[in-house]
Amino acid sequence: MRVYAAGGDPWEVVGIVENVRQYGAVLTAAGIACGVAGAAAMTRYLDTMLFGLTPLDPATFVTVSLMFAAIAALASYVPARRATKVDPLVALRHESRGRVILKSAGRR
């Protein structure tokens, strides 16, 4: 039997993963929008270096954006999923030990 945080249930774990995934999706969308805008602005400077492509090739922009979105989704999901596997009591015990060490070193 899996132990959850005080009063927690398995559906709250799913909610945590979804919240992390949604936050990652918002950051990814903002990054892709800035990247596409920056790339579109730089096309006139890079026009001489492009071989076999038009400066604003839509297939390239869409393919690269989808690749970055897939990588970012995986980068958001994997750590969130791994964090849900940690026993809350072990995490709290580890956190409290870190505070004791810091206090004994004269820090707060």
C-alpha positions in Angstrom: 0.0 0.0 0.0 1.3 3.4 -1.0 1.5 6.2 1.7 0.3 9.6 0.6 0.7 13.0 2.3 -1.7 13.6 5.2 -5.2 13.3 3.8 -3.9 12.8 0.3 -5.2 10.4 -2.3 -3.9 9.0 -5.6 -5.9 11.6 -7.6 -4.0 14.5 -6.0 -0.8 12.9 -7.4 -2.3 13.1 -10.8 -3.2 16.7 -10.2 0.4 17.6 -9.2 1.7 16.0 -12.4 -0.9 17.9 -14.5 -0.1 21.2 -12.8 3.6 20.8 -13.6 2.9 19.7 -17.1 0.6 22.7 -17.7 3.2 25.1 -16.3 5.8 23.6 -18.6 3.4 23.9 -21.6 2.9 27.6 -20.9 6.7 28.2 -20.7 7.2 26.2 -23.8 4.6 28.1 -25.8 6.1 31.4 -24.7 9.6 30.2 -25.7 8.5 28.9 -29.1 6.6 32.1 -29.8 9.7 34.2 -29.0 11.9 31.8 -30.9 9.8 31.9 -34.1 9.5 35.7 -33.9 13.3 36.0 -33.5 14.0 33.5 -36.3 11.6 35.4 -38.6 13.3 38.6 -37.8 16.8 37.2 -38.5 15.9 35.6 -41.8 17.1 38.6 -43.9 20.5 38.4 -42.2 20.7 34.6 -42.7 19.3 34.5 -46.2 22.8 33.9 -47.8 23.4 30.9 -45.5 20.2 29.0 -46.3 20.6 26.4 -49.0 17.5 24.8 -50.5 15.2 26.7 -48.2 13.2 29.9 -48.5 13.9 32.3 -45.6 10.4 31.8 -44.1 10.0 28.1 -44.9 6.8 27.1 -43.0 7.6 23.4 -42.9 10.9 24.1 -41.1 9.4 26.4 -38.6 6.6 24.0 -37.8 8.9 20.9 -37.6 11.4 22.6 -35.3 8.6 24.0 -33.1 7.0 20.6 -32.7 10.3 19.0 -31.9 11.0 21.6 -29.2 7.5 21.2 -27.8 7.9 17.4 -27.6 11.2 17.6 -25.8 9.9 20.2 -23.4 6.8 18.1 -22.6 9.1 15.2 -21.8 11.4 17.4 -19.8 8.4 18.5 -17.7 6.7 15.2 -17.3 9.7 13.0 -16.3 10.8 14.9 -13.1 7.2 15.5 -12.0 6.4 11.8 -12.3 9.6 10.9 -10.5 8.7 13.3 -7.7 5.4 11.6 -7.1 7.2 8.3 -6.4 9.0 9.8 -3.3 7.7 8.8 0.1 6.6 12.1 1.8 8.0 10.9 5.2 11.4 10.3 3.6 11.4 13.7 1.9 10.4 15.5 5.1 13.1 13.6 7.1 15.7 14.5 4.5 14.6 18.2 4.5 14.7 18.5 8.3 18.2 17.0 8.4 19.4 19.7 5.9 18.0 22.4 8.1 19.8 21.1 11.2 23.1 21.0 9.3 22.6 24.6 8.1 21.8 25.8 11.7 24.8 24.1 13.1 27.0 25.8 10.6 25.7 29.2 11.8 23.3 29.9 9.0 19.5 30.3 9.1 
